[in-house]
Amino acid sequence: MEFLVYHRDRPGSLSLRQELLEAHWAYMDRFEKELVARGPAFTDGGQTLAGSVHIVDLPDAAAARAFAFDEPNYQAGAYRDVLVRRWRNLLGRTMWEFPGGREGGHRYLVLGLGAGDPVDLTVPAGRADELVAYGPLLSDDGSGWLGTAALLQAPDEAAARALLTVERYAAVEVYDWEFGGRR
């Protein structure tokens, strides 16, 4: 089962995150085979760290919560909250298989938080080559639609936001994003 885990940074936690960088990477190394995608998210045009997204394939919701809450930055108080949602990989690939590669272009994390009837349940026509990851956010048992999440390459934030049917969501969050992992 795949899960999207988004740790949102606590304001003023950058120095703590920097102190724990090696511990964070070592923790993620333990899940190398389970990771579908990962990386930091930013606001202010890529200037301010906003959080970290990890899409991970784990046995169940309990394992996903353990992954999220045992993470060193979370344990140290660097995050203000954590979003853990079951996720379905509609592209069937990892970020390392993204045809656009690791470098070049602007990358974004788009989180559409659901309200009402499900929407955006299929890969948008003609955009698969821009998508690093795409799929619905689901309830723990997979039966309820809670939104949509995407990692993509786009010319700007407006184009990234336009990936979703924005008016059908309670909220849509867009962050600058980059491929994660050891440098």
N, C-alpha and C positions, 0 to 999 in steps of 0.2 A: 504494500500500500504506500502510495506517495503522499507526502505531507509538505505543505509550505509552512515554514517557520520564519516569522519576521520579528526580530528583536528591535524595538524602537529605543534609541538612545535617551538617556536621562540628560537634560541640559547640564553642561559643564563636566561631562564625563570623559572628554577626549583624552586627558592625561592618564586617567585610569585605564582606558582602552589601550593606549600606547604601552603602558607598563605590562599589560597582560597579553600583548600581541603574540608572543611565542607560545604562551599557554593556550591561547585560542586556537592557533594553528595546530599545535600538538593535539588538542582535543579533536579538531576536525580531521586530522590525519587518521584518527581511529575509525572514521566513517567514510574513508576514501571511496570504497566500492559502492556505498549506499547513496552518495551525493549525486543528484541530477544537475543541480546548479547551485551557485553560491556567489556571494559578493556583497560589498558595501553599497549602501544607498546614501545619497547626498541631497541637500537642499541648496538654495542660493547659487544655482548654476554650477554645482559641483564643489562649492567652497566649504560647506558645513556638513559633517558626518551626521546622518539622520538615523542610521541603523544598519542592520545586516540581514540579508535574506539567505535562507538555505532551503532548498528543495531536496528532500531526502526520502529514500525508499526504505521503510521500516515495517516490521511485522504488524503493528497495530497502534492505536491512539496512545496507549500507555507508553510504548517505546518512544513515540514522537514527543510526548510531554517530558519524558526523562531526558531525551536529547536536548530539548529546549531549555529545561530548567537546571540541568547539570553543567551547562556551558559556563566556562570560567568568568566571562564578563557578567553574565546574569548572577552568578553566585557572589560576585564582588559588588553588585549594586550599580553597574554601569548602565543598565537598561531600565527604562521607566515602565515598559510593559512588553508583552509578548503575544503575538497573534500565532496561533497554531491551528491550521485547518487542513483537513484531508484535501487532496488535490489530484486531479487526473491529468496525466501527461498526454495531451492530444497530438503532440508532435512525435512522440515515441523515441526521442533522442535526449542526450545530455547536452549541456552547454559546450562541452569539448567537441561535440559533433556539429556545432553550428557552422553552416557553410561560410559565414562572414568572418570566421576566425576570432581571435582574442582581441586584436588591435583594430583601430580605425573606426570612425563614425561615432555618433552619439548613441549611448545606450541608456535605456530607461527601465524602471520597475513601475508597472501600472497595476494598482489594486482597485478593483471595482467591488465595492461592498454592497451586497445584494439587498433588494427590497422588492417584494412581489414575485411575479412570475419569472422563471429563469430566462436568461437572454445570453447571447454570445456563446452558445454551446458547441460551436464548430470553429475550426480554424478559418479566420477571415480570408475570403477569396483573394488570391493574388498577393498575399502578404507573408506566406510561409517562409520565404527567404530572409525576411526581416526579423523573424521571430527566433529568439534564443530558447524560450520556453513559453507555453501557453496552455491554459486549462481552467476548468471550473474549480472554485473553492466549494467544498462539500461538508456536510455534517459528518461526525465521526463514523456513522454507519454507511455513509455514501449515498443516502437516499434523499437528502435535502440540499438544494442549491443555496449557497450563501454568498456567491459572487464569482468573480473571475480574476485571475492573476496572469500577468504576462511580463516577460523580460524581452525587450526588443531593441532593435536598432532603428532610429528614426531621425529625421533632420532636426526636429525640435520638440519641445514639450507638447505643443498643440497637436502635432502629428501623432505623438505617442498616445495622448488622451483620446484622439479620434479613433483609435483602434477599437474602443468599446462604444456601445450604444449608451452614451453617458446619461441621457435623460431617464433611463430605466434603472439606475442605481441610486441607492440612498446617498452614496458618496463615492467619488473617484479620487484616489491619491496617485500622484505621479512624482517620481524621484529620479534624479540622475542615478545611474547604476554602472558599476564596472565589474568585470570578471574578478572573482575572488581567488584566494589561494596564495601560497607562498610566492614571493617575488624572486 
